[in-house]
Amino acid sequence: MMRIWMFTPIVGALALGGCATMNPAAEIQPAGARSVEAVERLIREQTDEAAADVSEADIAEAWTQAEAGACEDAAETAEALLRAAPENVEARLIVAECAMKSGDAARAERAFADLVDETRDPRALRGLGVLRAREGRYDEAERLLREAVEARPDDWRILNALGFLADVERDWGGAVASYERAAELAPREPAPLNNLGLSYLQQGRPESAIGAFNRALDRDADFAPADKNLRVALIVDGQLERALWGVSDEERPVVLNNAGVIARGAGDLELARSLFQRALDESPVFYEQAYRNLQALREPGSR
């Protein structure tokens, strides 16, 4: 099942607590194994607390950068922190999230898997669950996400991912409920409503999809995935000219092809063929994806 312009959840901001300043020299006692161990322990504690104190602002800044989509800057900040504090969970989560967002699935998987093994942090469970879902390992993805949502039932990103899994299983009621709850928990986020619209398209409900995409654009008028998906929904709903109004010559074939994919998934093969053909006709260069989609409908066994 194809999902176009699927929004990948991004990370949220988190601030850490402060720390106390310690003077290990004041704790030194007469020589002996126990006193040496105590000094070493106090020095380690001082080093850890100093690292946390120095990095608090950097951690908050890195989360903010990641949330804004500036993952290169966020990852650089987090990796600098990890050189001073290699076990810092927040910095490791930022690196993992940014790797996933930038498409480095192998690095993201290693980082999330290590965090899951060591901490069972629900954010790491969600990240690994999303990666497993992308790989088609849905049973494992669901197990990870169920554990995550049990720990953080009000995390909209986890519910958003559970909505995707419900779509895969064609549990339409579960998908709608998950996306709506995610949208309720994140009242400024357009992503859950965009994914709700995609779910409605898969269900063959273009009018409901149009409503969901418009709700997403009400939250963020510049959210490109919802704008593109709205045009697809309008085409499937028979509003072709309205859908293509204002679309550049370069984008028109893409919108037409994606509408054809949705129509094919909904079983309207005649509409799908016409849309793939129009995508080919309107593309200024050979559009291989539309051609392959059209050829697939011409193969024996297609209706």
Backbone bond lengths (Angstrom), bond angles and torsions (degrees), N, CA, C in turn:
res aa  C-N    CA-C-N  psi(-1)  N-CA   C-N-CA  omega(-1)  CA-C   N-CA-C  phi
1 M - - - 1.456 - - 1.515 108.19 -
2 M 1.352 115.48 133.84 1.462 119.24 -174.12 1.510 110.59 -100.98
3 R 1.318 115.25 134.86 1.466 120.79 174.97 1.509 107.22 -120.98
4 I 1.331 117.84 119.24 1.443 119.94 -177.20 1.515 110.55 -96.34
5 W 1.320 115.05 144.98 1.461 122.12 179.84 1.521 111.91 51.70
6 M 1.326 116.90 40.69 1.482 119.79 178.53 1.516 108.74 -66.39
7 F 1.362 116.87 121.34 1.471 120.95 -179.28 1.516 110.11 -74.73
8 T 1.359 121.81 126.27 1.450 126.99 176.14 1.495 110.12 -87.57
9 P 1.240 114.90 117.15 1.454 118.32 -178.53 1.510 112.35 -53.96
10 I 1.382 114.79 142.56 1.453 118.93 178.20 1.514 109.84 -110.73
11 V 1.274 113.01 174.46 1.456 117.37 -170.41 1.515 111.20 -88.56
12 G 1.303 116.58 165.59 1.457 122.43 -178.77 1.510 111.59 -112.30
13 A 1.314 115.48 168.00 1.460 120.29 -176.86 1.516 110.76 -84.13
14 L 1.300 115.41 147.64 1.463 120.87 179.37 1.511 108.50 -149.88
15 A 1.321 118.15 132.07 1.468 122.43 176.94 1.510 109.08 -106.99
16 L 1.318 115.53 147.25 1.460 121.18 179.27 1.521 110.16 -98.66
17 G 1.339 116.37 170.63 1.471 121.44 178.41 1.513 112.59 -82.59
18 G 1.317 116.08 173.25 1.455 121.22 179.75 1.517 112.09 -85.40
19 C 1.306 117.29 -166.73 1.457 120.22 -179.07 1.523 109.49 -150.51
20 A 1.345 115.71 172.50 1.466 121.96 178.70 1.519 109.23 -107.81
21 T 1.311 116.76 156.70 1.458 121.86 176.90 1.513 108.44 -98.36
22 M 1.358 115.41 134.94 1.458 119.26 -176.93 1.524 109.53 -123.94
23 N 1.328 116.62 153.48 1.453 122.83 178.11 1.526 108.30 -120.46
24 P 1.366 117.67 98.23 1.464 119.25 -175.79 1.521 113.28 -63.38
25 A 1.318 117.42 -27.62 1.469 118.94 -177.70 1.522 111.35 -62.60
26 A 1.312 118.13 -32.91 1.465 121.34 -179.00 1.512 111.82 -68.22
27 E 1.331 117.60 -15.56 1.452 121.52 -176.62 1.527 112.57 -97.10
28 I 1.350 116.84 -4.79 1.459 119.22 -175.13 1.525 110.26 -67.44
29 Q 1.334 114.92 132.65 1.464 122.45 178.82 1.524 108.97 -115.57
30 P 1.329 117.68 177.82 1.466 119.20 177.14 1.522 110.92 -54.77
31 A 1.332 114.81 152.64 1.454 121.01 -174.81 1.515 111.23 -55.01
32 G 1.330 115.48 147.15 1.449 122.62 -179.87 1.511 109.18 160.24
33 A 1.301 116.63 157.10 1.457 120.46 -175.53 1.516 111.21 -58.04
34 R 1.327 116.72 -44.11 1.457 119.26 -176.09 1.525 110.80 -63.98
35 S 1.362 118.35 -42.31 1.458 120.41 -178.07 1.528 110.86 -66.93
36 V 1.334 118.51 -37.72 1.465 121.94 177.53 1.528 110.43 -62.66
37 E 1.330 115.47 -44.85 1.468 119.15 178.64 1.524 110.52 -61.87
38 A 1.324 116.34 -39.15 1.454 119.84 -179.40 1.527 110.92 -64.12
39 V 1.343 116.21 -43.23 1.467 120.21 179.14 1.515 110.39 -63.18
40 E 1.340 116.72 -44.67 1.462 120.16 179.63 1.530 110.86 -61.01
41 R 1.341 115.63 -41.76 1.461 119.32 179.77 1.519 110.65 -63.70
42 L 1.347 116.85 -44.00 1.456 120.74 -178.95 1.526 111.64 -65.01
43 I 1.327 116.63 -37.72 1.466 120.29 177.59 1.523 110.01 -64.18
44 R 1.354 116.36 -43.08 1.466 119.13 177.69 1.525 110.96 -61.47
45 E 1.327 116.58 -41.89 1.460 120.03 -179.66 1.524 110.58 -64.40
46 Q 1.333 115.67 -41.79 1.451 119.49 179.63 1.533 110.48 -62.92
47 T 1.312 116.23 -42.96 1.461 120.30 179.62 1.520 111.25 -62.40
48 D 1.345 116.75 -45.28 1.462 121.17 -179.97 1.525 111.08 -62.34
49 E 1.364 115.95 -44.32 1.453 119.11 -177.73 1.524 111.08 -69.42
50 A 1.306 117.23 -36.72 1.461 119.95 177.55 1.517 110.53 -64.00
51 A 1.355 116.31 -41.12 1.464 120.10 178.74 1.512 110.87 -62.55
52 A 1.342 116.09 -41.21 1.465 119.79 179.79 1.524 110.26 -64.79
53 D 1.353 116.14 -40.55 1.456 120.62 -178.36 1.514 110.68 -65.19
54 V 1.328 116.98 -44.17 1.453 121.40 -178.45 1.524 110.44 -66.61
55 S 1.324 117.84 -35.14 1.454 121.36 -170.27 1.518 114.69 -90.72
56 E 1.335 117.70 -8.01 1.469 119.05 -174.39 1.518 111.98 -56.51
57 A 1.328 117.40 -48.50 1.457 120.55 -179.11 1.520 110.75 -66.49
58 D 1.346 116.26 -37.90 1.460 119.77 -179.85 1.524 111.28 -65.55
59 I 1.337 116.77 -39.62 1.465 120.34 178.66 1.528 110.01 -61.72
60 A 1.322 116.56 -48.24 1.467 120.47 179.65 1.518 110.62 -60.49
61 E 1.326 116.89 -41.46 1.463 120.89 179.33 1.533 110.69 -64.45
62 A 1.344 116.24 -42.06 1.469 119.71 -178.84 1.522 111.51 -64.21
63 W 1.343 117.06 -41.24 1.466 119.34 177.39 1.532 110.05 -62.67
64 T 1.329 116.40 -41.08 1.463 119.93 179.58 1.522 110.84 -63.61
65 Q 1.328 116.54 -41.74 1.465 120.56 177.83 1.528 110.96 -62.36
66 A 1.328 115.75 -44.32 1.459 119.61 -179.39 1.525 110.97 -63.60
67 E 1.330 116.21 -41.55 1.467 120.46 -179.71 1.515 111.12 -64.15
68 A 1.333 116.94 -32.68 1.459 121.59 179.61 1.524 112.20 -82.31
69 G 1.326 117.34 -2.81 1.461 120.39 179.42 1.511 114.42 92.43
70 A 1.327 117.55 1.09 1.466 120.85 179.61 1.522 109.24 -89.04
71 C 1.331 115.36 64.88 1.462 119.59 -172.06 1.521 113.20 -70.04
72 E 1.318 117.62 -28.26 1.461 118.83 178.90 1.527 110.30 -63.26
73 D 1.339 115.49 -44.45 1.471 119.66 178.07 1.526 110.86 -67.80
74 A 1.349 116.28 -41.03 1.471 119.99 -178.82 1.518 110.99 -63.32
75 A 1.330 116.78 -44.49 1.462 120.58 -179.51 1.519 111.09 -65.41
76 E 1.333 116.88 -37.78 1.468 119.99 179.09 1.526 110.33 -63.96
77 T 1.342 116.46 -42.65 1.459 120.57 177.96 1.528 110.92 -62.73
78 A 1.348 116.37 -45.53 1.464 120.81 -178.01 1.528 111.44 -65.90
79 E 1.319 116.97 -40.45 1.469 119.77 -179.17 1.529 110.98 -67.61
80 A 1.340 116.71 -34.64 1.467 119.12 175.62 1.523 110.14 -63.56
81 L 1.329 116.56 -39.67 1.458 120.26 177.48 1.517 111.20 -64.39
82 L 1.330 116.52 -40.70 1.463 120.32 -177.28 1.528 112.11 -65.38
83 R 1.313 116.80 -25.42 1.465 118.15 176.46 1.526 110.34 -66.20
84 A 1.336 116.79 -29.24 1.468 120.29 178.24 1.522 111.84 -91.46
85 A 1.324 116.59 -31.00 1.472 121.24 -177.07 1.527 108.50 -139.29
86 P 1.335 117.94 80.16 1.463 121.66 -172.01 1.522 115.31 -59.75
87 E 1.328 118.46 -21.67 1.460 120.63 -176.36 1.534 112.83 -98.89
88 N 1.312 117.60 6.75 1.457 120.27 -177.67 1.535 109.97 -63.24
89 V 1.317 116.68 115.62 1.467 121.71 -173.83 1.522 111.11 -66.00
90 E 1.334 117.33 -41.89 1.465 119.83 -177.82 1.525 110.92 -61.64
91 A 1.331 116.76 -45.13 1.458 119.90 179.71 1.526 110.95 -64.47
92 R 1.319 117.39 -39.55 1.467 120.43 178.76 1.524 111.27 -65.26
93 L 1.337 116.73 -37.41 1.460 120.22 176.92 1.520 111.41 -64.87
94 I 1.332 116.72 -40.56 1.464 120.05 179.63 1.519 110.38 -63.22
95 V 1.327 116.92 -44.38 1.464 120.45 178.93 1.534 110.21 -60.84
96 A 1.332 116.73 -43.38 1.466 120.66 -179.83 1.524 111.52 -64.91
97 E 1.329 116.62 -45.72 1.466 120.47 179.61 1.522 111.38 -60.71
98 C 1.330 115.77 -43.07 1.460 119.65 -178.47 1.529 111.49 -69.15
99 A 1.324 116.78 -35.61 1.462 119.43 175.96 1.529 110.45 -63.15
100 M 1.331 116.85 -42.26 1.459 120.35 178.79 1.524 110.52 -65.26
101 K 1.315 116.90 -43.39 1.464 121.33 -177.67 1.521 111.15 -65.68
102 S 1.331 117.39 -34.16 1.466 120.86 -178.18 1.520 113.14 -86.57
103 G 1.339 117.49 -2.06 1.456 120.40 176.54 1.515 115.25 94.34
104 D 1.330 117.77 4.49 1.467 120.90 178.15 1.536 107.88 -87.63
105 A 1.334 115.38 75.76 1.464 120.76 -173.10 1.517 112.41 -63.87
106 A 1.330 117.59 -36.93 1.463 120.35 -177.33 1.533 110.94 -63.90
107 R 1.323 116.08 -45.07 1.468 119.10 179.79 1.527 110.62 -67.93
108 A 1.328 116.27 -41.37 1.463 119.79 179.14 1.522 110.74 -61.77
109 E 1.317 116.70 -41.51 1.462 120.19 -178.89 1.524 111.51 -63.67
110 R 1.339 116.65 -43.45 1.469 119.60 178.45 1.523 110.74 -61.12
111 A 1.320 115.63 -44.94 1.466 119.65 -176.33 1.530 111.20 -67.37
112 F 1.322 117.03 -46.09 1.465 119.69 179.61 1.529 111.22 -65.37
113 A 1.338 116.60 -41.82 1.470 119.79 -178.43 1.524 111.09 -62.68
114 D 1.331 116.63 -41.38 1.474 119.49 177.95 1.530 110.52 -62.44
115 L 1.318 116.61 -43.48 1.465 120.39 -179.96 1.523 111.72 -65.50
116 V 1.324 116.63 -38.60 1.471 120.03 177.66 1.521 110.01 -63.26
117 D 1.320 116.17 -45.49 1.469 119.71 -179.63 1.526 111.89 -62.71
118 E 1.319 116.61 -38.39 1.464 120.62 -173.75 1.532 113.42 -87.47
119 T 1.341 117.30 -34.31 1.468 119.34 -168.44 1.522 114.77 -126.00
120 R 1.337 119.00 -22.24 1.476 123.20 -171.11 1.528 110.37 54.71
121 D 1.330 117.23 28.47 1.457 120.38 177.97 1.526 108.86 -59.93
122 P 1.344 118.38 129.30 1.475 119.85 -176.05 1.525 113.64 -61.66
123 R 1.337 116.99 -27.22 1.468 118.83 176.99 1.522 110.88 -69.68
124 A 1.324 116.25 -36.54 1.465 119.69 175.27 1.523 110.80 -69.87
125 L 1.328 116.64 -39.10 1.470 120.22 176.17 1.521 110.65 -59.54
126 R 1.336 115.99 -42.89 1.462 119.06 178.28 1.522 111.24 -63.49
127 G 1.331 116.91 -47.14 1.457 120.04 -179.15 1.514 112.48 -58.34
128 L 1.342 116.09 -46.74 1.461 119.48 179.50 1.529 110.36 -66.84
129 G 1.328 116.71 -36.54 1.458 120.07 177.41 1.513 112.51 -62.29
130 V 1.326 116.91 -41.97 1.468 120.98 177.83 1.527 110.35 -62.33
131 L 1.332 116.89 -43.87 1.464 120.20 179.03 1.532 111.43 -62.56
132 R 1.343 116.24 -41.73 1.460 119.42 178.53 1.534 110.75 -63.23
133 A 1.318 116.51 -38.46 1.467 119.82 178.18 1.525 110.52 -63.90
134 R 1.318 117.07 -41.44 1.463 120.57 178.75 1.521 111.43 -63.48
135 E 1.322 116.34 -29.70 1.472 120.89 178.78 1.526 112.14 -81.97
136 G 1.330 116.87 -5.73 1.452 120.58 -177.30 1.519 113.76 84.43
137 R 1.306 117.45 11.20 1.473 122.03 179.63 1.532 108.06 -93.79
138 Y 1.327 114.47 70.68 1.462 120.44 -166.90 1.522 113.32 -70.81
139 D 1.311 117.83 -35.69 1.466 119.10 179.91 1.521 111.02 -62.95
140 E 1.331 115.59 -44.49 1.461 119.78 179.17 1.523 110.60 -67.25
141 A 1.335 115.82 -39.79 1.464 119.69 178.37 1.519 110.56 -60.15
142 E 1.318 116.85 -44.20 1.461 119.47 -178.62 1.527 111.08 -64.87
143 R 1.332 117.03 -40.24 1.465 119.63 179.08 1.521 110.68 -60.59
144 L 1.322 117.45 -44.19 1.461 121.53 179.96 1.530 111.46 -65.52
145 L 1.325 115.96 -43.86 1.463 119.34 -177.21 1.524 111.61 -70.75
146 R 1.341 117.20 -34.46 1.473 119.03 176.94 1.532 110.87 -64.74
147 E 1.324 116.34 -39.35 1.461 119.39 176.81 1.525 110.20 -65.27
148 A 1.336 116.51 -39.66 1.457 120.59 -179.36 1.531 111.38 -64.71
149 V 1.338 116.94 -45.07 1.456 119.26 -176.30 1.527 111.43 -71.90
150 E 1.321 116.80 -26.17 1.465 119.25 175.17 1.525 110.46 -65.62
151 A 1.332 115.83 -36.58 1.469 120.15 179.23 1.525 111.93 -79.18
152 R 1.352 116.29 -33.65 1.473 119.90 -178.12 1.532 108.76 -135.51
153 P 1.332 117.11 77.62 1.471 120.36 -175.12 1.516 113.92 -67.03
154 D 1.332 117.87 -14.75 1.461 120.85 -178.80 1.527 112.68 -107.43
155 D 1.324 117.39 22.75 1.462 121.87 177.13 1.531 108.02 -91.13
156 W 1.328 116.99 110.31 1.470 120.30 -174.21 1.528 111.97 -64.99
157 R 1.323 116.44 -29.63 1.471 118.71 -178.55 1.535 111.04 -68.03
158 I 1.329 116.60 -36.94 1.463 119.88 177.34 1.520 109.62 -66.51
159 L 1.323 117.48 -44.72 1.465 121.21 179.09 1.527 110.97 -63.98
160 N 1.310 116.68 -36.61 1.465 120.91 176.63 1.531 110.43 -60.35
161 A 1.330 115.94 -44.60 1.467 120.44 178.83 1.520 111.26 -66.66
162 L 1.332 117.95 -38.00 1.459 121.08 176.89 1.530 110.80 -64.05
163 G 1.321 116.78 -33.00 1.460 119.81 175.52 1.519 111.58 -62.29
164 F 1.332 116.30 -41.24 1.463 119.81 176.91 1.526 111.34 -60.75
165 L 1.331 116.55 -44.12 1.463 119.69 179.00 1.527 111.13 -62.76
166 A 1.324 117.02 -38.58 1.457 119.91 177.41 1.528 110.75 -63.47
167 D 1.337 116.64 -37.00 1.464 119.75 175.47 1.528 111.23 -61.34
168 V 1.342 115.97 -44.12 1.460 120.59 179.50 1.522 110.66 -57.73
169 E 1.326 115.89 -40.65 1.466 121.17 -178.95 1.530 112.45 -83.91
170 R 1.341 115.92 0.94 1.466 122.45 -177.79 1.525 111.72 58.02
171 D 1.325 114.19 32.97 1.457 121.67 173.03 1.525 106.16 -91.22
172 W 1.335 115.58 79.68 1.453 119.99 -170.87 1.525 112.42 -63.00
173 G 1.318 116.98 -39.77 1.461 119.48 178.76 1.506 111.86 -62.37
174 G 1.335 116.36 -42.89 1.460 120.42 178.24 1.510 112.37 -64.90
175 A 1.340 116.63 -37.95 1.465 120.43 179.53 1.521 110.55 -64.56
176 V 1.335 116.53 -49.18 1.467 120.12 -179.05 1.527 110.69 -60.40
177 A 1.327 116.92 -43.63 1.465 120.42 -179.16 1.526 111.08 -62.97
178 S 1.337 117.20 -41.77 1.468 120.44 -179.33 1.523 111.21 -65.33
179 Y 1.336 116.96 -46.16 1.463 119.67 -178.80 1.527 111.62 -66.62
180 E 1.332 116.62 -40.58 1.464 119.08 179.79 1.531 110.88 -64.63
181 R 1.330 116.70 -40.32 1.461 119.95 178.56 1.532 110.09 -65.99
182 A 1.327 116.70 -41.59 1.467 120.00 177.48 1.524 110.49 -61.25
183 A 1.329 116.71 -41.68 1.464 120.72 179.14 1.523 111.22 -65.11
184 E 1.320 116.61 -35.71 1.466 121.04 177.90 1.524 111.04 -66.67
185 L 1.319 116.66 -40.27 1.459 121.06 -178.19 1.526 112.61 -73.92
186 A 1.333 117.06 -24.60 1.466 121.60 -179.80 1.526 108.32 -124.35
187 P 1.341 117.65 77.31 1.462 121.10 -169.77 1.526 115.64 -66.52
188 R 1.332 117.28 -11.16 1.460 119.23 177.40 1.527 112.46 -105.91
189 E 1.325 117.47 -5.35 1.458 121.29 -176.04 1.538 110.85 -85.96
190 P 1.335 118.19 125.42 1.465 120.12 176.36 1.533 113.92 -81.30
191 A 1.333 117.70 -18.86 1.468 120.94 -170.82 1.523 114.05 -59.03
192 P 1.347 120.73 -48.39 1.465 118.45 -178.46 1.526 112.96 -61.09
193 L 1.341 117.30 -35.45 1.461 120.39 179.05 1.525 111.30 -72.04
194 N 1.333 116.60 -33.72 1.462 119.60 173.78 1.526 110.28 -62.27
195 N 1.315 116.93 -44.23 1.457 120.34 179.87 1.529 111.47 -69.95
196 L 1.331 116.93 -31.86 1.458 120.25 173.59 1.526 110.03 -61.20
197 G 1.334 116.45 -42.82 1.462 120.03 177.44 1.511 112.39 -61.19
198 L 1.334 116.53 -41.57 1.469 120.08 177.27 1.522 110.78 -62.50
199 S 1.326 116.31 -38.17 1.460 119.85 177.94 1.527 110.64 -62.91
200 Y 1.328 116.22 -44.93 1.465 119.46 178.66 1.524 111.20 -61.57
201 L 1.337 117.52 -37.39 1.467 120.11 177.27 1.521 110.36 -61.60
202 Q 1.321 117.06 -43.52 1.464 120.28 178.95 1.530 111.66 -64.63
203 Q 1.319 115.74 -28.17 1.464 120.53 179.11 1.528 112.13 -80.82
204 G 1.341 117.61 -4.28 1.457 120.39 -176.68 1.519 112.53 77.21
205 R 1.333 118.16 30.46 1.468 123.01 -177.88 1.534 109.33 -120.96
206 P 1.342 117.82 70.70 1.465 119.87 -174.92 1.525 113.78 -63.05
207 E 1.340 118.84 -33.26 1.464 119.74 179.57 1.531 111.00 -64.13
208 S 1.332 116.13 -42.80 1.470 119.37 176.42 1.522 110.71 -65.18
209 A 1.345 116.70 -36.76 1.464 120.52 178.60 1.523 110.37 -62.99
210 I 1.335 116.90 -42.56 1.464 120.86 178.91 1.529 109.88 -58.71
211 G 1.334 116.46 -43.92 1.454 120.23 178.36 1.514 112.43 -61.03
212 A 1.344 117.24 -42.02 1.472 120.68 -179.27 1.524 111.18 -67.04
213 F 1.339 117.66 -42.63 1.463 119.91 179.72 1.527 110.94 -65.58
214 N 1.335 117.14 -38.13 1.467 119.52 176.61 1.525 111.22 -64.46
215 R 1.331 117.04 -37.29 1.467 120.05 176.34 1.532 110.43 -63.27
216 A 1.338 116.77 -39.86 1.464 119.93 177.45 1.519 110.93 -63.06
217 L 1.340 116.72 -41.77 1.465 120.45 -179.48 1.526 111.89 -71.69
218 D 1.325 117.65 -25.95 1.464 119.96 172.89 1.523 110.63 -62.95
219 R 1.325 116.18 -31.98 1.463 119.96 178.61 1.519 112.09 -79.17
220 D 1.308 116.48 -34.83 1.465 120.80 -179.80 1.524 107.76 -151.57
221 A 1.332 115.56 100.67 1.462 120.70 -175.90 1.523 112.38 -64.88
222 D 1.334 117.41 -18.76 1.465 121.06 -178.48 1.531 113.06 -98.43
223 F 1.340 117.21 10.13 1.465 120.14 -178.02 1.529 108.94 -77.09
224 A 1.336 114.99 97.94 1.468 121.26 -171.21 1.527 114.42 -59.76
225 P 1.349 120.04 -40.14 1.468 118.00 -179.64 1.527 113.05 -57.32
226 A 1.343 116.82 -41.99 1.463 119.14 -179.23 1.524 110.89 -67.93
227 D 1.318 117.47 -37.14 1.464 120.35 178.05 1.523 110.85 -62.77
228 K 1.322 117.26 -45.69 1.465 121.15 179.92 1.527 111.01 -65.75
229 N 1.318 116.05 -42.67 1.459 119.44 -178.96 1.524 111.58 -69.45
230 L 1.331 116.98 -32.82 1.464 120.40 175.31 1.526 109.95 -60.03
231 R 1.304 117.29 -42.18 1.467 120.67 179.28 1.528 110.84 -63.84
232 V 1.320 116.66 -38.86 1.470 120.03 176.62 1.532 109.96 -61.86
233 A 1.333 115.36 -45.31 1.466 119.27 -179.44 1.523 111.44 -62.40
234 L 1.332 116.91 -39.86 1.466 120.51 178.56 1.521 111.08 -62.65
235 I 1.333 116.99 -39.20 1.467 120.31 178.37 1.521 110.64 -64.44
236 V 1.330 116.31 -46.82 1.465 120.43 179.51 1.526 110.23 -62.03
237 D 1.315 117.25 -30.75 1.464 122.30 179.35 1.525 112.26 -82.18
238 G 1.333 117.42 1.89 1.458 121.04 177.55 1.519 114.80 89.91
239 Q 1.317 117.76 9.74 1.465 121.29 -177.96 1.530 109.82 -104.85
240 L 1.340 115.68 61.85 1.456 121.49 -170.59 1.524 112.62 -63.67
241 E 1.311 117.46 -50.58 1.461 119.51 -175.30 1.530 111.43 -65.42
242 R 1.337 116.28 -39.01 1.462 119.26 176.61 1.527 110.50 -62.58
243 A 1.331 116.18 -38.68 1.463 120.56 -178.38 1.522 111.77 -65.37
244 L 1.325 116.47 -35.89 1.463 120.12 -174.46 1.523 112.75 -91.51
245 W 1.335 117.13 -2.01 1.462 119.11 -179.79 1.532 110.02 -64.37
246 G 1.336 115.38 126.91 1.454 120.71 176.95 1.523 115.14 81.06
247 V 1.336 118.09 0.10 1.465 121.01 179.56 1.534 109.18 -82.92
248 S 1.308 117.05 135.90 1.463 120.83 -179.40 1.522 110.82 -67.60
249 D 1.319 116.14 158.38 1.462 120.80 178.26 1.526 111.15 -58.16
250 E 1.317 115.75 -33.65 1.469 120.24 -179.41 1.526 111.76 -70.16
251 E 1.334 116.84 -36.10 1.459 121.14 -176.35 1.522 113.56 -84.87
252 R 1.328 118.41 -23.74 1.467 120.86 -174.71 1.533 112.39 -55.83
253 P 1.339 119.60 -47.73 1.476 118.24 179.99 1.526 112.82 -61.78
254 V 1.329 117.21 -33.74 1.471 120.44 -179.99 1.525 110.10 -66.37
255 V 1.335 116.11 -45.72 1.464 120.37 179.20 1.529 110.12 -61.76
256 L 1.324 117.37 -43.93 1.462 121.35 179.98 1.527 111.61 -63.80
257 N 1.332 116.77 -43.04 1.462 120.31 178.63 1.524 111.28 -61.89
258 N 1.322 116.62 -45.16 1.461 119.48 -178.10 1.524 111.72 -67.62
259 A 1.320 117.03 -34.87 1.464 119.73 174.14 1.528 110.09 -64.25
260 G 1.335 116.52 -36.93 1.467 119.68 176.66 1.512 112.35 -63.45
261 V 1.336 116.65 -38.09 1.465 120.62 177.50 1.528 110.44 -61.81
262 I 1.333 116.36 -44.08 1.469 120.30 179.36 1.522 110.29 -64.64
263 A 1.344 116.89 -44.09 1.460 119.84 179.80 1.522 111.12 -61.72
264 R 1.324 116.64 -40.60 1.468 119.91 178.07 1.518 110.36 -62.91
265 G 1.325 116.84 -43.86 1.461 120.21 179.05 1.512 112.84 -62.12
266 A 1.355 116.33 -31.08 1.458 120.62 179.83 1.526 112.13 -84.85
267 G 1.349 116.16 -2.11 1.458 119.77 177.00 1.508 115.09 91.65
268 D 1.332 118.65 2.07 1.467 120.97 179.05 1.532 107.98 -91.47
269 L 1.327 115.38 81.77 1.459 119.65 -172.93 1.519 112.40 -72.95
270 E 1.322 117.23 -30.53 1.462 119.39 177.79 1.525 110.90 -63.51
271 L 1.332 116.26 -46.25 1.464 120.35 176.82 1.523 110.48 -63.00
272 A 1.333 116.51 -41.20 1.466 120.11 -179.68 1.530 110.71 -59.81
273 R 1.336 116.91 -46.11 1.470 119.95 179.79 1.522 111.22 -59.82
274 S 1.331 116.12 -44.33 1.468 119.02 -177.83 1.526 111.08 -64.86
275 L 1.326 117.08 -36.87 1.466 120.24 -179.27 1.523 111.50 -71.70
276 F 1.338 117.37 -40.96 1.471 119.83 176.97 1.532 109.77 -63.16
277 Q 1.322 116.72 -41.13 1.465 119.50 -179.81 1.524 110.83 -65.43
278 R 1.313 116.53 -41.87 1.470 118.98 179.46 1.527 110.59 -66.71
279 A 1.322 117.16 -35.58 1.464 119.25 175.87 1.520 110.72 -60.07
280 L 1.333 116.30 -41.65 1.466 120.18 177.36 1.519 111.17 -65.66
281 D 1.333 116.48 -42.56 1.460 120.40 -177.33 1.519 112.14 -65.74
282 E 1.336 117.15 -34.33 1.457 120.49 -174.81 1.518 113.94 -92.09
283 S 1.316 117.56 -10.87 1.456 119.48 -178.90 1.529 110.05 -74.82
284 P 1.346 117.58 130.31 1.466 119.66 -179.94 1.526 113.01 -70.08
285 V 1.324 117.10 -17.40 1.463 122.05 175.19 1.529 107.55 -130.02
286 F 1.313 116.91 168.13 1.463 120.51 -179.56 1.520 109.41 -60.92
287 Y 1.335 115.68 124.55 1.467 122.13 -176.38 1.527 107.34 -102.93
288 E 1.336 115.39 94.70 1.461 120.49 -171.97 1.523 112.89 -62.90
289 Q 1.328 117.57 -40.60 1.462 119.59 -176.21 1.524 111.30 -64.10
290 A 1.337 117.45 -44.23 1.465 120.20 178.05 1.529 110.47 -64.34
291 Y 1.336 116.76 -38.50 1.463 120.04 178.47 1.528 111.05 -62.34
292 R 1.327 117.12 -44.74 1.464 119.98 -179.86 1.530 111.29 -65.53
293 N 1.344 116.24 -38.61 1.464 119.42 178.16 1.521 111.05 -63.59
294 L 1.338 116.18 -41.21 1.466 119.97 179.08 1.522 110.90 -67.28
295 Q 1.327 117.26 -42.44 1.459 120.65 179.40 1.526 111.01 -62.50
296 A 1.331 117.40 -37.16 1.468 120.42 179.70 1.524 111.32 -61.64
297 L 1.341 116.86 -33.91 1.462 120.23 178.84 1.523 112.31 -75.81
298 R 1.325 116.89 -15.98 1.459 120.87 179.52 1.520 112.42 -92.59
299 E 1.322 116.76 -8.13 1.460 120.22 -178.82 1.521 110.72 -72.57
300 P 1.343 116.95 152.44 1.469 120.03 176.77 1.526 110.47 -56.48
301 G 1.315 115.29 137.55 1.456 119.65 179.96 1.506 112.87 102.81
302 S 1.358 116.58 -21.00 1.466 118.30 174.92 1.515 108.15 -84.40
303 R 1.317 116.22 145.85 1.462 119.53 -176.35 1.514 111.27 -86.85
